[in-house]
Amino acid sequence: MNKRLFVSLGAFLVWTAITVIGGRIRSEGEGQLVDAVTSGLGWPFVVAALFILAVVLWQRWRDVGLCKPASGRSLILAWLPMIYIVGGLGFALALGLPPASVWFWILLNTLFVGFSEELMFRGALLQAFRRTVSIWPAVLLTSLLFGAVHSLNVFMTGDLRSALFQSTAALLSGIFFIALRLRTGSLWPCIIVHGLWDFATFTLLVSADAESLGGSGAPTGLMMFVPILFVLPNALYGLWLMRNIGKTHTSM
């Protein structure tokens, strides 16, 4: 194992501990994910983001994507998830937006989550894997880790089945985010789309069920498949965007 991969995996373990343990401490036991982004600033998100940023600066990893996109036109590649985002916010508006204070915390927390997760996975880990294996195994390993870490939500919610569905949806989302990262040459489009996607999702959840702030807010039955069905087109689109990466993105 090369030094870059060793440091990245070590950072991943610490980052995961901050996110999971911090989330459980903040929720004072088992709670719902929606509570984590609506009840004030989620300090685990902030600490995790600052931690991985500190690691990147310490190691001087200038290839993680904290740069401008190769072309402004490349942002058009995000058209499909943006349709979902606009549609979700439109439904939330029709149902009735949550109070301004709740809306603000959702936006702030999801932007921190977007920055933290993208820098950790599509930044540090993806580049570390690319220096170790060829591009497609790097894409697969990064996506699997991204999905697997979301299964740890079980320690916050206590609902294993729901966590596994979330893990699968995250894996599929990760495929698109990697495609966007590779095609634009930058993490910023991924960070923005990721943050807005989570923002629209949680805003819609709160708007659809005003009691989700204090109630269970957990999907049941066939509703658990909804996130997977929603992100599947994004994953397929991401695979199409990456159809030539074996030629355009060789190992580093």
BELJO-V60544 format. One record per pair of residues at least 6 apart in sequence whose C-alpha atoms are under 6 Angstrom apart, sorted by the first residue. I is the first residue (numbers start at 1). J is the second residue. If there is no record, write none. Layout:
# BELJO-V60544
i: <I | I>
j: <J | J>
This chain:
# BELJO-V60544
i: <4 | 5 | 8 | 15 | 18 | 19 | 22 | 24 | 30 | 30 | 30 | 31 | 31 | 32 | 37 | 37 | 38 | 38 | 38 | 40 | 45 | 45 | 49 | 64 | 64 | 65 | 65 | 66 | 67 | 68 | 69 | 69 | 69 | 70 | 70 | 74 | 85 | 85 | 88 | 89 | 92 | 92 | 95 | 96 | 97 | 98 | 107 | 110 | 110 | 110 | 111 | 114 | 114 | 114 | 115 | 118 | 126 | 129 | 130 | 130 | 130 | 131 | 131 | 134 | 135 | 143 | 143 | 146 | 147 | 147 | 147 | 147 | 148 | 150 | 151 | 151 | 151 | 153 | 154 | 154 | 169 | 172 | 173 | 173 | 175 | 175 | 176 | 176 | 176 | 177 | 179 | 179 | 181>
j: <128 | 128 | 125 | 48 | 48 | 44 | 44 | 156 | 156 | 157 | 158 | 156 | 157 | 157 | 106 | 109 | 102 | 105 | 106 | 105 | 112 | 113 | 116 | 123 | 124 | 186 | 187 | 187 | 186 | 186 | 184 | 185 | 186 | 184 | 185 | 184 | 197 | 200 | 200 | 200 | 204 | 207 | 207 | 207 | 207 | 207 | 199 | 195 | 198 | 199 | 195 | 191 | 194 | 195 | 191 | 191 | 142 | 138 | 138 | 251 | 252 | 251 | 252 | 251 | 251 | 171 | 174 | 171 | 167 | 168 | 170 | 171 | 167 | 167 | 163 | 164 | 167 | 163 | 160 | 163 | 228 | 235 | 231 | 235 | 235 | 238 | 234 | 235 | 238 | 190 | 238 | 242 | 187>
